[in-house]
């Protein structure tokens, strides 16, 4: 996709995790995993903490959470 149309960066993935939109985060990860490899160590740590903390929330979406853990 042309960057003029949609410019993806890791902050969008982190925002999806922050908003507890695990289905959207899984979709973003699936489509943009190569871009997510360029995340800073702080962003990676934030993502890991958000995914691990998601298991304490009783909001369903277990299949998407499991996908993100893999």
PEWOPE-V522619 format. One record per backbone hydrogen bond with DSSP energy under -1.0 kcal/mol. CO is the residue of the C=O (numbers start at 1). NH is the residue of the N-H. If there is no record, write none. Layout:
co = (CO:CO)
nh = (NH:NH)
//
This chain:
co = (2:2:9:10:11:12:13:14:15:16:17:20:21:22:23:24:25:26:27:28:32:35:36:40:41:42:43:44:45:46:47:48:49:50:52:53:54:57:61:62:63:64:65:66)
nh = (5:6:12:14:15:16:17:18:19:21:20:22:25:26:27:28:29:30:31:32:36:38:39:44:45:46:47:48:49:50:51:52:53:54:55:56:57:59:65:66:67:68:69:70)
//
